[in-house]
Amino acid sequence: MKLSYDQKYNVAYLRLHEKTAQVMTIKVSDEMNIDIAPDGTVYGIELLNAKKQLSDDHGALIVESEGHRREIPLTV
Protein backbone atom coordinates (compact mmCIF):
# COMPACT_ATOMS: atom_id res chain seq x y z
CA MET A 1 0.00 0.00 0.00
CA LYS A 2 1.28 3.47 -0.84
CA LEU A 3 -0.12 6.92 -0.13
CA SER A 4 1.08 9.71 -2.41
CA TYR A 5 0.19 13.38 -2.10
CA ASP A 6 0.46 16.13 -4.72
CA GLN A 7 0.66 19.40 -2.81
CA LYS A 8 0.26 21.55 -5.93
CA TYR A 9 -3.14 20.06 -6.78
CA ASN A 10 -4.06 18.94 -3.23
CA VAL A 11 -4.76 15.40 -4.43
CA ALA A 12 -3.86 12.18 -2.63
CA TYR A 13 -3.85 8.66 -4.03
CA LEU A 14 -3.97 5.57 -1.85
CA ARG A 15 -2.67 2.70 -3.99
CA LEU A 16 -3.77 -0.66 -2.62
CA HIS A 17 -2.41 -2.80 -5.48
CA GLU A 18 -0.23 -2.31 -8.55
CA LYS A 19 -2.44 -2.03 -11.61
CA THR A 20 -2.11 -5.30 -13.50
CA ALA A 21 -5.35 -4.99 -15.43
CA GLN A 22 -7.53 -2.34 -16.99
CA VAL A 23 -9.39 -0.43 -14.28
CA MET A 24 -12.56 1.61 -14.27
CA THR A 25 -12.74 4.79 -12.23
CA ILE A 26 -15.92 5.24 -10.22
CA LYS A 27 -16.80 8.72 -8.98
CA VAL A 28 -18.05 8.24 -5.42
CA SER A 29 -18.43 11.96 -4.67
CA ASP A 30 -17.04 15.33 -5.73
CA GLU A 31 -13.99 14.54 -3.57
CA MET A 32 -13.41 10.80 -4.10
CA ASN A 33 -12.78 8.42 -7.01
CA ILE A 34 -12.11 4.69 -6.78
CA ASP A 35 -10.16 2.63 -9.36
CA ILE A 36 -11.65 -0.86 -9.62
CA ALA A 37 -10.97 -3.85 -11.89
CA PRO A 38 -13.72 -5.90 -13.59
CA ASP A 39 -13.24 -8.67 -11.00
CA GLY A 40 -14.02 -6.20 -8.17
CA THR A 41 -10.45 -5.65 -6.99
CA VAL A 42 -9.99 -2.10 -5.71
CA TYR A 43 -6.66 -0.78 -6.93
CA GLY A 44 -6.73 2.70 -5.49
CA ILE A 45 -8.62 5.59 -3.99
CA GLU A 46 -8.13 9.17 -5.18
CA LEU A 47 -8.94 11.96 -2.74
CA LEU A 48 -9.56 15.42 -4.14
CA ASN A 49 -9.28 18.27 -1.62
CA ALA A 50 -7.06 15.81 0.21
CA LYS A 51 -5.72 18.08 2.91
CA LYS A 52 -9.24 18.55 4.27
CA GLN A 53 -10.00 14.82 4.10
CA LEU A 54 -6.73 13.46 5.47
CA SER A 55 -5.67 15.89 8.13
CA ASP A 56 -6.63 16.84 11.61
CA ASP A 57 -6.62 20.43 12.86
CA HIS A 58 -2.80 20.54 12.72
CA GLY A 59 -2.57 19.91 8.94
CA ALA A 60 -1.06 16.45 9.33
CA LEU A 61 -2.01 12.96 8.26
CA ILE A 62 -2.51 10.79 11.35
CA VAL A 63 -1.39 7.17 11.01
CA GLU A 64 -2.38 4.81 13.82
CA SER A 65 -1.33 1.17 14.00
CA GLU A 66 -1.17 -1.24 16.91
CA GLY A 67 -1.41 1.50 19.49
CA HIS A 68 1.24 3.70 17.86
CA ARG A 69 0.40 7.12 16.44
CA ARG A 70 2.42 9.11 13.92
CA GLU A 71 1.69 12.52 12.40
CA ILE A 72 2.93 13.21 8.88
CA PRO A 73 2.73 16.87 7.76
CA LEU A 74 0.91 17.49 4.48
CA THR A 75 2.57 20.86 4.04
CA VAL A 76 6.20 21.69 3.44
HTML snippet that shows the backbone in 3Dmol.js (N, CA, C, O; Angstrom):
<script src="https://3Dmol.org/build/3Dmol-min.js"></script>
<div id="view" style="width:600px;height:400px;position:relative"></div>
<script>
const pdb = `
ATOM      1  N   MET A   1       0.856  -1.161   0.000  1.00  0.00           N
ATOM      2  CA  MET A   1       0.000   0.000   0.000  1.00  0.00           C
ATOM      3  C   MET A   1       0.905   1.227   0.000  1.00  0.00           C
ATOM      4  O   MET A   1       1.947   1.247   0.654  1.00  0.00           O
ATOM      5  N   LYS A   2       0.491   2.242  -0.739  1.00  0.00           N
ATOM      6  CA  LYS A   2       1.281   3.473  -0.837  1.00  0.00           C
ATOM      7  C   LYS A   2       0.327   4.662  -0.885  1.00  0.00           C
ATOM      8  O   LYS A   2      -0.661   4.653  -1.620  1.00  0.00           O
ATOM      9  N   LEU A   3       0.636   5.680  -0.096  1.00  0.00           N
ATOM     10  CA  LEU A   3      -0.119   6.922  -0.135  1.00  0.00           C
ATOM     11  C   LEU A   3       0.775   7.993  -0.724  1.00  0.00           C
ATOM     12  O   LEU A   3       1.852   8.269  -0.194  1.00  0.00           O
ATOM     13  N   SER A   4       0.334   8.602  -1.823  1.00  0.00           N
ATOM     14  CA  SER A   4       1.085   9.710  -2.411  1.00  0.00           C
ATOM     15  C   SER A   4       0.218  10.960  -2.339  1.00  0.00           C
ATOM     16  O   SER A   4      -1.011  10.895  -2.371  1.00  0.00           O
ATOM     17  N   TYR A   5       0.900  12.105  -2.240  1.00  0.00           N
ATOM     18  CA  TYR A   5       0.192  13.378  -2.103  1.00  0.00           C
ATOM     19  C   TYR A   5       0.825  14.410  -3.026  1.00  0.00           C
ATOM     20  O   TYR A   5       2.041  14.605  -3.008  1.00  0.00           O
ATOM     21  N   ASP A   6       0.004  15.065  -3.826  1.00  0.00           N
ATOM     22  CA  ASP A   6       0.456  16.133  -4.720  1.00  0.00           C
ATOM     23  C   ASP A   6       0.012  17.455  -4.108  1.00  0.00           C
ATOM     24  O   ASP A   6      -1.159  17.827  -4.179  1.00  0.00           O
ATOM     25  N   GLN A   7       0.970  18.160  -3.505  1.00  0.00           N
ATOM     26  CA  GLN A   7       0.661  19.399  -2.809  1.00  0.00           C
ATOM     27  C   GLN A   7       0.139  20.481  -3.755  1.00  0.00           C
ATOM     28  O   GLN A   7      -0.731  21.268  -3.382  1.00  0.00           O
ATOM     29  N   LYS A   8       0.669  20.518  -4.973  1.00  0.00           N
ATOM     30  CA  LYS A   8       0.259  21.548  -5.933  1.00  0.00           C
ATOM     31  C   LYS A   8      -1.234  21.464  -6.236  1.00  0.00           C
ATOM     32  O   LYS A   8      -1.921  22.483  -6.295  1.00  0.00           O
ATOM     33  N   TYR A   9      -1.728  20.246  -6.425  1.00  0.00           N
ATOM     34  CA  TYR A   9      -3.141  20.057  -6.781  1.00  0.00           C
ATOM     35  C   TYR A   9      -3.993  19.597  -5.601  1.00  0.00           C
ATOM     36  O   TYR A   9      -5.206  19.443  -5.739  1.00  0.00           O
ATOM     37  N   ASN A  10      -3.365  19.374  -4.436  1.00  0.00           N
ATOM     38  CA  ASN A  10      -4.060  18.942  -3.230  1.00  0.00           C
ATOM     39  C   ASN A  10      -4.850  17.655  -3.482  1.00  0.00           C
ATOM     40  O   ASN A  10      -6.027  17.544  -3.136  1.00  0.00           O
ATOM     41  N   VAL A  11      -4.160  16.687  -4.098  1.00  0.00           N
ATOM     42  CA  VAL A  11      -4.763  15.395  -4.429  1.00  0.00           C
ATOM     43  C   VAL A  11      -3.908  14.289  -3.813  1.00  0.00           C
ATOM     44  O   VAL A  11      -2.681  14.312  -3.906  1.00  0.00           O
ATOM     45  N   ALA A  12      -4.568  13.333  -3.188  1.00  0.00           N
ATOM     46  CA  ALA A  12      -3.862  12.179  -2.628  1.00  0.00           C
ATOM     47  C   ALA A  12      -4.361  10.918  -3.329  1.00  0.00           C
ATOM     48  O   ALA A  12      -5.510  10.847  -3.766  1.00  0.00           O
ATOM     49  N   TYR A  13      -3.475   9.926  -3.428  1.00  0.00           N
ATOM     50  CA  TYR A  13      -3.851   8.658  -4.030  1.00  0.00           C
ATOM     51  C   TYR A  13      -3.366   7.537  -3.120  1.00  0.00           C
ATOM     52  O   TYR A  13      -2.173   7.420  -2.842  1.00  0.00           O
ATOM     53  N   LEU A  14      -4.289   6.730  -2.669  1.00  0.00           N
ATOM     54  CA  LEU A  14      -3.975   5.570  -1.853  1.00  0.00           C
ATOM     55  C   LEU A  14      -3.989   4.353  -2.775  1.00  0.00           C
ATOM     56  O   LEU A  14      -5.048   3.882  -3.187  1.00  0.00           O
ATOM     57  N   ARG A  15      -2.790   3.852  -3.090  1.00  0.00           N
ATOM     58  CA  ARG A  15      -2.673   2.697  -3.985  1.00  0.00           C
ATOM     59  C   ARG A  15      -2.685   1.434  -3.130  1.00  0.00           C
ATOM     60  O   ARG A  15      -1.824   1.243  -2.271  1.00  0.00           O
ATOM     61  N   LEU A  16      -3.655   0.589  -3.372  1.00  0.00           N
ATOM     62  CA  LEU A  16      -3.774  -0.657  -2.620  1.00  0.00           C
ATOM     63  C   LEU A  16      -3.071  -1.807  -3.324  1.00  0.00           C
ATOM     64  O   LEU A  16      -2.550  -2.713  -2.674  1.00  0.00           O
ATOM     65  N   HIS A  17      -3.054  -1.772  -4.661  1.00  0.00           N
ATOM     66  CA  HIS A  17      -2.410  -2.805  -5.478  1.00  0.00           C
ATOM     67  C   HIS A  17      -1.813  -2.145  -6.708  1.00  0.00           C
ATOM     68  O   HIS A  17      -2.302  -1.110  -7.161  1.00  0.00           O
ATOM     69  N   GLU A  18      -0.750  -2.743  -7.253  1.00  0.00           N
ATOM     70  CA  GLU A  18      -0.231  -2.308  -8.548  1.00  0.00           C
ATOM     71  C   GLU A  18      -1.279  -2.643  -9.603  1.00  0.00           C
ATOM     72  O   GLU A  18      -1.902  -3.704  -9.545  1.00  0.00           O
ATOM     73  N   LYS A  19      -1.472  -1.764 -10.545  1.00  0.00           N
ATOM     74  CA  LYS A  19      -2.439  -2.026 -11.613  1.00  0.00           C
ATOM     75  C   LYS A  19      -1.871  -3.073 -12.546  1.00  0.00           C
ATOM     76  O   LYS A  19      -0.857  -2.844 -13.207  1.00  0.00           O
ATOM     77  N   THR A  20      -2.522  -4.222 -12.601  1.00  0.00           N
ATOM     78  CA  THR A  20      -2.109  -5.300 -13.497  1.00  0.00           C
ATOM     79  C   THR A  20      -3.163  -5.564 -14.563  1.00  0.00           C
ATOM     80  O   THR A  20      -2.985  -6.411 -15.437  1.00  0.00           O
ATOM     81  N   ALA A  21      -4.256  -4.830 -14.476  1.00  0.00           N
ATOM     82  CA  ALA A  21      -5.352  -4.992 -15.429  1.00  0.00           C
ATOM     83  C   ALA A  21      -5.961  -3.619 -15.695  1.00  0.00           C
ATOM     84  O   ALA A  21      -5.665  -2.646 -15.001  1.00  0.00           O
ATOM     85  N   GLN A  22      -6.807  -3.562 -16.701  1.00  0.00           N
ATOM     86  CA  GLN A  22      -7.530  -2.339 -16.991  1.00  0.00           C
ATOM     87  C   GLN A  22      -8.471  -2.045 -15.827  1.00  0.00           C
ATOM     88  O   GLN A  22      -9.156  -2.944 -15.341  1.00  0.00           O
ATOM     89  N   VAL A  23      -8.508  -0.798 -15.380  1.00  0.00           N
ATOM     90  CA  VAL A  23      -9.389  -0.425 -14.279  1.00  0.00           C
ATOM     91  C   VAL A  23     -10.424   0.576 -14.759  1.00  0.00           C
ATOM     92  O   VAL A  23     -10.239   1.262 -15.763  1.00  0.00           O
ATOM     93  N   MET A  24     -11.508   0.639 -14.022  1.00  0.00           N
ATOM     94  CA  MET A  24     -12.555   1.610 -14.270  1.00  0.00           C
ATOM     95  C   MET A  24     -12.558   2.550 -13.071  1.00  0.00           C
ATOM     96  O   MET A  24     -12.449   2.098 -11.931  1.00  0.00           O
ATOM     97  N   THR A  25     -12.680   3.829 -13.311  1.00  0.00           N
ATOM     98  CA  THR A  25     -12.741   4.793 -12.226  1.00  0.00           C
ATOM     99  C   THR A  25     -14.195   5.119 -11.929  1.00  0.00           C
ATOM    100  O   THR A  25     -14.959   5.507 -12.812  1.00  0.00           O
ATOM    101  N   ILE A  26     -14.556   4.954 -10.670  1.00  0.00           N
ATOM    102  CA  ILE A  26     -15.915   5.240 -10.219  1.00  0.00           C
ATOM    103  C   ILE A  26     -15.880   6.511  -9.382  1.00  0.00           C
ATOM    104  O   ILE A  26     -15.124   6.606  -8.415  1.00  0.00           O
ATOM    105  N   LYS A  27     -16.699   7.482  -9.758  1.00  0.00           N
ATOM    106  CA  LYS A  27     -16.797   8.715  -8.984  1.00  0.00           C
ATOM    107  C   LYS A  27     -17.758   8.477  -7.827  1.00  0.00           C
ATOM    108  O   LYS A  27     -18.956   8.294  -8.038  1.00  0.00           O
ATOM    109  N   VAL A  28     -17.238   8.478  -6.617  1.00  0.00           N
ATOM    110  CA  VAL A  28     -18.046   8.245  -5.422  1.00  0.00           C
ATOM    111  C   VAL A  28     -18.698   9.547  -4.964  1.00  0.00           C
ATOM    112  O   VAL A  28     -19.858   9.568  -4.552  1.00  0.00           O
ATOM    113  N   SER A  29     -17.923  10.638  -5.045  1.00  0.00           N
ATOM    114  CA  SER A  29     -18.430  11.955  -4.669  1.00  0.00           C
ATOM    115  C   SER A  29     -17.593  12.994  -5.402  1.00  0.00           C
ATOM    116  O   SER A  29     -16.734  12.643  -6.211  1.00  0.00           O
ATOM    117  N   ASP A  30     -17.838  14.264  -5.125  1.00  0.00           N
ATOM    118  CA  ASP A  30     -17.037  15.329  -5.733  1.00  0.00           C
ATOM    119  C   ASP A  30     -15.598  15.301  -5.246  1.00  0.00           C
ATOM    120  O   ASP A  30     -14.731  15.939  -5.843  1.00  0.00           O
ATOM    121  N   GLU A  31     -15.331  14.564  -4.159  1.00  0.00           N
ATOM    122  CA  GLU A  31     -13.994  14.537  -3.573  1.00  0.00           C
ATOM    123  C   GLU A  31     -13.353  13.154  -3.541  1.00  0.00           C
ATOM    124  O   GLU A  31     -12.280  12.994  -2.959  1.00  0.00           O
ATOM    125  N   MET A  32     -13.985  12.147  -4.155  1.00  0.00           N
ATOM    126  CA  MET A  32     -13.410  10.799  -4.098  1.00  0.00           C
ATOM    127  C   MET A  32     -13.722   9.992  -5.345  1.00  0.00           C
ATOM    128  O   MET A  32     -14.863   9.937  -5.803  1.00  0.00           O
ATOM    129  N   ASN A  33     -12.666   9.354  -5.892  1.00  0.00           N
ATOM    130  CA  ASN A  33     -12.783   8.422  -7.009  1.00  0.00           C
ATOM    131  C   ASN A  33     -12.138   7.103  -6.589  1.00  0.00           C
ATOM    132  O   ASN A  33     -11.172   7.093  -5.826  1.00  0.00           O
ATOM    133  N   ILE A  34     -12.672   6.001  -7.085  1.00  0.00           N
ATOM    134  CA  ILE A  34     -12.114   4.685  -6.782  1.00  0.00           C
ATOM    135  C   ILE A  34     -11.793   3.981  -8.092  1.00  0.00           C
ATOM    136  O   ILE A  34     -12.629   3.931  -8.995  1.00  0.00           O
ATOM    137  N   ASP A  35     -10.566   3.429  -8.199  1.00  0.00           N
ATOM    138  CA  ASP A  35     -10.163   2.629  -9.357  1.00  0.00           C
ATOM    139  C   ASP A  35     -10.435   1.167  -9.032  1.00  0.00           C
ATOM    140  O   ASP A  35      -9.936   0.646  -8.034  1.00  0.00           O
ATOM    141  N   ILE A  36     -11.229   0.503  -9.873  1.00  0.00           N
ATOM    142  CA  ILE A  36     -11.645  -0.864  -9.615  1.00  0.00           C
ATOM    143  C   ILE A  36     -11.533  -1.694 -10.892  1.00  0.00           C
ATOM    144  O   ILE A  36     -11.833  -1.210 -11.984  1.00  0.00           O
ATOM    145  N   ALA A  37     -11.102  -2.939 -10.747  1.00  0.00           N
ATOM    146  CA  ALA A  37     -10.972  -3.854 -11.886  1.00  0.00           C
ATOM    147  C   ALA A  37     -12.303  -4.570 -12.110  1.00  0.00           C
ATOM    148  O   ALA A  37     -13.159  -4.578 -11.225  1.00  0.00           O
ATOM    149  N   PRO A  38     -12.482  -5.175 -13.299  1.00  0.00           N
ATOM    150  CA  PRO A  38     -13.721  -5.899 -13.586  1.00  0.00           C
ATOM    151  C   PRO A  38     -14.028  -7.018 -12.587  1.00  0.00           C
ATOM    152  O   PRO A  38     -15.192  -7.360 -12.381  1.00  0.00           O
ATOM    153  N   ASP A  39     -12.991  -7.589 -11.967  1.00  0.00           N
ATOM    154  CA  ASP A  39     -13.243  -8.669 -10.996  1.00  0.00           C
ATOM    155  C   ASP A  39     -13.584  -8.139  -9.603  1.00  0.00           C
ATOM    156  O   ASP A  39     -13.779  -8.923  -8.675  1.00  0.00           O
ATOM    157  N   GLY A  40     -13.658  -6.803  -9.449  1.00  0.00           N
ATOM    158  CA  GLY A  40     -14.021  -6.204  -8.174  1.00  0.00           C
ATOM    159  C   GLY A  40     -12.850  -5.776  -7.314  1.00  0.00           C
ATOM    160  O   GLY A  40     -13.049  -5.195  -6.248  1.00  0.00           O
ATOM    161  N   THR A  41     -11.624  -6.052  -7.759  1.00  0.00           N
ATOM    162  CA  THR A  41     -10.451  -5.646  -6.994  1.00  0.00           C
ATOM    163  C   THR A  41     -10.325  -4.129  -6.998  1.00  0.00           C
ATOM    164  O   THR A  41     -10.340  -3.505  -8.059  1.00  0.00           O
ATOM    165  N   VAL A  42     -10.202  -3.537  -5.818  1.00  0.00           N
ATOM    166  CA  VAL A  42      -9.992  -2.097  -5.706  1.00  0.00           C
ATOM    167  C   VAL A  42      -8.489  -1.840  -5.767  1.00  0.00           C
ATOM    168  O   VAL A  42      -7.730  -2.332  -4.932  1.00  0.00           O
ATOM    169  N   TYR A  43      -8.072  -1.067  -6.758  1.00  0.00           N
ATOM    170  CA  TYR A  43      -6.658  -0.782  -6.935  1.00  0.00           C
ATOM    171  C   TYR A  43      -6.237   0.489  -6.223  1.00  0.00           C
ATOM    172  O   TYR A  43      -5.104   0.585  -5.752  1.00  0.00           O
ATOM    173  N   GLY A  44      -7.123   1.461  -6.135  1.00  0.00           N
ATOM    174  CA  GLY A  44      -6.733   2.696  -5.485  1.00  0.00           C
ATOM    175  C   GLY A  44      -7.896   3.625  -5.234  1.00  0.00           C
ATOM    176  O   GLY A  44      -8.980   3.482  -5.798  1.00  0.00           O
ATOM    177  N   ILE A  45      -7.628   4.587  -4.360  1.00  0.00           N
ATOM    178  CA  ILE A  45      -8.621   5.591  -3.987  1.00  0.00           C
ATOM    179  C   ILE A  45      -7.979   6.960  -4.157  1.00  0.00           C
ATOM    180  O   ILE A  45      -6.929   7.237  -3.578  1.00  0.00           O
ATOM    181  N   GLU A  46      -8.614   7.812  -4.953  1.00  0.00           N
ATOM    182  CA  GLU A  46      -8.126   9.168  -5.184  1.00  0.00           C
ATOM    183  C   GLU A  46      -8.958  10.131  -4.342  1.00  0.00           C
ATOM    184  O   GLU A  46     -10.188  10.110  -4.385  1.00  0.00           O
ATOM    185  N   LEU A  47      -8.271  10.973  -3.578  1.00  0.00           N
ATOM    186  CA  LEU A  47      -8.943  11.959  -2.739  1.00  0.00           C
ATOM    187  C   LEU A  47      -8.643  13.352  -3.261  1.00  0.00           C
ATOM    188  O   LEU A  47      -7.494  13.794  -3.252  1.00  0.00           O
ATOM    189  N   LEU A  48      -9.679  14.041  -3.716  1.00  0.00           N
ATOM    190  CA  LEU A  48      -9.557  15.424  -4.142  1.00  0.00           C
ATOM    191  C   LEU A  48      -9.811  16.284  -2.905  1.00  0.00           C
ATOM    192  O   LEU A  48     -10.558  15.877  -2.015  1.00  0.00           O
ATOM    193  N   ASN A  49      -9.209  17.452  -2.840  1.00  0.00           N
ATOM    194  CA  ASN A  49      -9.277  18.271  -1.623  1.00  0.00           C
ATOM    195  C   ASN A  49      -8.743  17.442  -0.453  1.00  0.00           C
ATOM    196  O   ASN A  49      -9.336  17.388   0.624  1.00  0.00           O
ATOM    197  N   ALA A  50      -7.610  16.806  -0.704  1.00  0.00           N
ATOM    198  CA  ALA A  50      -7.059  15.808   0.209  1.00  0.00           C
ATOM    199  C   ALA A  50      -6.690  16.352   1.576  1.00  0.00           C
ATOM    200  O   ALA A  50      -6.895  15.680   2.587  1.00  0.00           O
ATOM    201  N   LYS A  51      -6.154  17.544   1.620  1.00  0.00           N
ATOM    202  CA  LYS A  51      -5.721  18.078   2.909  1.00  0.00           C
ATOM    203  C   LYS A  51      -6.888  18.111   3.888  1.00  0.00           C
ATOM    204  O   LYS A  51      -6.727  17.780   5.062  1.00  0.00           O
ATOM    205  N   LYS A  52      -8.048  18.505   3.410  1.00  0.00           N
ATOM    206  CA  LYS A  52      -9.237  18.550   4.268  1.00  0.00           C
ATOM    207  C   LYS A  52      -9.647  17.140   4.700  1.00  0.00           C
ATOM    208  O   LYS A  52     -10.058  16.939   5.842  1.00  0.00           O
ATOM    209  N   GLN A  53      -9.539  16.176   3.804  1.00  0.00           N
ATOM    210  CA  GLN A  53      -9.999  14.821   4.098  1.00  0.00           C
ATOM    211  C   GLN A  53      -9.021  14.017   4.944  1.00  0.00           C
ATOM    212  O   GLN A  53      -9.439  13.151   5.712  1.00  0.00           O
ATOM    213  N   LEU A  54      -7.732  14.287   4.817  1.00  0.00           N
ATOM    214  CA  LEU A  54      -6.728  13.459   5.471  1.00  0.00           C
ATOM    215  C   LEU A  54      -6.153  14.033   6.755  1.00  0.00           C
ATOM    216  O   LEU A  54      -5.500  13.314   7.511  1.00  0.00           O
ATOM    217  N   SER A  55      -6.378  15.287   7.012  1.00  0.00           N
ATOM    218  CA  SER A  55      -5.667  15.894   8.133  1.00  0.00           C
ATOM    219  C   SER A  55      -6.576  16.202   9.300  1.00  0.00           C
ATOM    220  O   SER A  55      -7.797  16.294   9.175  1.00  0.00           O
ATOM    221  N   ASP A  56      -5.929  16.357  10.441  1.00  0.00           N
ATOM    222  CA  ASP A  56      -6.635  16.839  11.612  1.00  0.00           C
ATOM    223  C   ASP A  56      -6.468  18.348  11.649  1.00  0.00           C
ATOM    224  O   ASP A  56      -6.111  18.944  10.632  1.00  0.00           O
ATOM    225  N   ASP A  57      -6.710  18.973  12.764  1.00  0.00           N
ATOM    226  CA  ASP A  57      -6.619  20.430  12.863  1.00  0.00           C
ATOM    227  C   ASP A  57      -5.198  20.952  12.695  1.00  0.00           C
ATOM    228  O   ASP A  57      -5.018  22.148  12.469  1.00  0.00           O
ATOM    229  N   HIS A  58      -4.189  20.102  12.796  1.00  0.00           N
ATOM    230  CA  HIS A  58      -2.801  20.536  12.715  1.00  0.00           C
ATOM    231  C   HIS A  58      -2.249  20.437  11.299  1.00  0.00           C
ATOM    232  O   HIS A  58      -1.076  20.745  11.092  1.00  0.00           O
ATOM    233  N   GLY A  59      -3.046  20.019  10.313  1.00  0.00           N
ATOM    234  CA  GLY A  59      -2.575  19.909   8.938  1.00  0.00           C
ATOM    235  C   GLY A  59      -1.674  18.721   8.709  1.00  0.00           C
ATOM    236  O   GLY A  59      -0.780  18.771   7.864  1.00  0.00           O
ATOM    237  N   ALA A  60      -1.900  17.637   9.459  1.00  0.00           N
ATOM    238  CA  ALA A  60      -1.061  16.452   9.332  1.00  0.00           C
ATOM    239  C   ALA A  60      -1.921  15.214   9.152  1.00  0.00           C
ATOM    240  O   ALA A  60      -3.032  15.124   9.674  1.00  0.00           O
ATOM    241  N   LEU A  61      -1.384  14.265   8.406  1.00  0.00           N
ATOM    242  CA  LEU A  61      -2.014  12.957   8.260  1.00  0.00           C
ATOM    243  C   LEU A  61      -1.698  12.168   9.527  1.00  0.00           C
ATOM    244  O   LEU A  61      -0.541  12.101   9.940  1.00  0.00           O
ATOM    245  N   ILE A  62      -2.699  11.578  10.137  1.00  0.00           N
ATOM    246  CA  ILE A  62      -2.512  10.788  11.350  1.00  0.00           C
ATOM    247  C   ILE A  62      -2.542   9.309  10.957  1.00  0.00           C
ATOM    248  O   ILE A  62      -3.518   8.828  10.381  1.00  0.00           O
ATOM    249  N   VAL A  63      -1.469   8.604  11.275  1.00  0.00           N
ATOM    250  CA  VAL A  63      -1.391   7.171  11.008  1.00  0.00           C
ATOM    251  C   VAL A  63      -1.352   6.458  12.358  1.00  0.00           C
ATOM    252  O   VAL A  63      -0.467   6.704  13.178  1.00  0.00           O
ATOM    253  N   GLU A  64      -2.325   5.569  12.576  1.00  0.00           N
ATOM    254  CA  GLU A  64      -2.378   4.806  13.818  1.00  0.00           C
ATOM    255  C   GLU A  64      -2.325   3.327  13.493  1.00  0.00           C
ATOM    256  O   GLU A  64      -3.045   2.846  12.617  1.00  0.00           O
ATOM    257  N   SER A  65      -1.467   2.604  14.206  1.00  0.00           N
ATOM    258  CA  SER A  65      -1.334   1.170  14.000  1.00  0.00           C
ATOM    259  C   SER A  65      -0.833   0.530  15.280  1.00  0.00           C
ATOM    260  O   SER A  65       0.189   0.935  15.834  1.00  0.00           O
ATOM    261  N   GLU A  66      -1.555  -0.463  15.738  1.00  0.00           N
ATOM    262  CA  GLU A  66      -1.170  -1.241  16.912  1.00  0.00           C
ATOM    263  C   GLU A  66      -0.806  -0.357  18.098  1.00  0.00           C
ATOM    264  O   GLU A  66       0.201  -0.583  18.769  1.00  0.00           O
ATOM    265  N   GLY A  67      -1.622   0.635  18.346  1.00  0.00           N
ATOM    266  CA  GLY A  67      -1.411   1.502  19.490  1.00  0.00           C
ATOM    267  C   GLY A  67      -0.393   2.605  19.298  1.00  0.00           C
ATOM    268  O   GLY A  67      -0.199   3.421  20.198  1.00  0.00           O
ATOM    269  N   HIS A  68       0.263   2.653  18.150  1.00  0.00           N
ATOM    270  CA  HIS A  68       1.238   3.702  17.857  1.00  0.00           C
ATOM    271  C   HIS A  68       0.590   4.759  16.976  1.00  0.00           C
ATOM    272  O   HIS A  68      -0.232   4.444  16.115  1.00  0.00           O
ATOM    273  N   ARG A  69       0.958   5.996  17.193  1.00  0.00           N
ATOM    274  CA  ARG A  69       0.398   7.120  16.440  1.00  0.00           C
ATOM    275  C   ARG A  69       1.552   7.934  15.858  1.00  0.00           C
ATOM    276  O   ARG A  69       2.539   8.221  16.535  1.00  0.00           O
ATOM    277  N   ARG A  70       1.402   8.291  14.601  1.00  0.00           N
ATOM    278  CA  ARG A  70       2.418   9.113  13.924  1.00  0.00           C
ATOM    279  C   ARG A  70       1.728  10.190  13.116  1.00  0.00           C
ATOM    280  O   ARG A  70       0.748   9.913  12.425  1.00  0.00           O
ATOM    281  N   GLU A  71       2.222  11.408  13.189  1.00  0.00           N
ATOM    282  CA  GLU A  71       1.693  12.517  12.399  1.00  0.00           C
ATOM    283  C   GLU A  71       2.664  12.822  11.270  1.00  0.00           C
ATOM    284  O   GLU A  71       3.867  12.972  11.487  1.00  0.00           O
ATOM    285  N   ILE A  72       2.122  12.910  10.064  1.00  0.00           N
ATOM    286  CA  ILE A  72       2.927  13.213   8.880  1.00  0.00           C
ATOM    287  C   ILE A  72       2.390  14.523   8.290  1.00  0.00           C
ATOM    288  O   ILE A  72       1.247  14.567   7.835  1.00  0.00           O
ATOM    289  N   PRO A  73       3.200  15.588   8.293  1.00  0.00           N
ATOM    290  CA  PRO A  73       2.730  16.873   7.761  1.00  0.00           C
ATOM    291  C   PRO A  73       2.387  16.779   6.276  1.00  0.00           C
ATOM    292  O   PRO A  73       3.093  16.129   5.504  1.00  0.00           O
ATOM    293  N   LEU A  74       1.299  17.433   5.889  1.00  0.00           N
ATOM    294  CA  LEU A  74       0.908  17.488   4.483  1.00  0.00           C
ATOM    295  C   LEU A  74       1.356  18.790   3.836  1.00  0.00           C
ATOM    296  O   LEU A  74       1.071  19.034   2.664  1.00  0.00           O
ATOM    297  N   THR A  75       2.042  19.608   4.578  1.00  0.00           N
ATOM    298  CA  THR A  75       2.573  20.860   4.040  1.00  0.00           C
ATOM    299  C   THR A  75       4.079  20.865   4.230  1.00  0.00           C
ATOM    300  O   THR A  75       4.611  20.230   5.140  1.00  0.00           O
ATOM    301  N   VAL A  76       4.746  21.588   3.362  1.00  0.00           N
ATOM    302  CA  VAL A  76       6.199  21.690   3.444  1.00  0.00           C
ATOM    303  C   VAL A  76       6.580  22.967   4.153  1.00  0.00           C
ATOM    304  O   VAL A  76       7.766  23.246   4.328  1.00  0.00           O
TER     305      VAL A  76
END
`;
const viewer = $3Dmol.createViewer("view");
viewer.addModel(pdb, "pdb");
viewer.setStyle({}, {cartoon: {color: "spectrum"}});
viewer.zoomTo();
viewer.render();
</script>
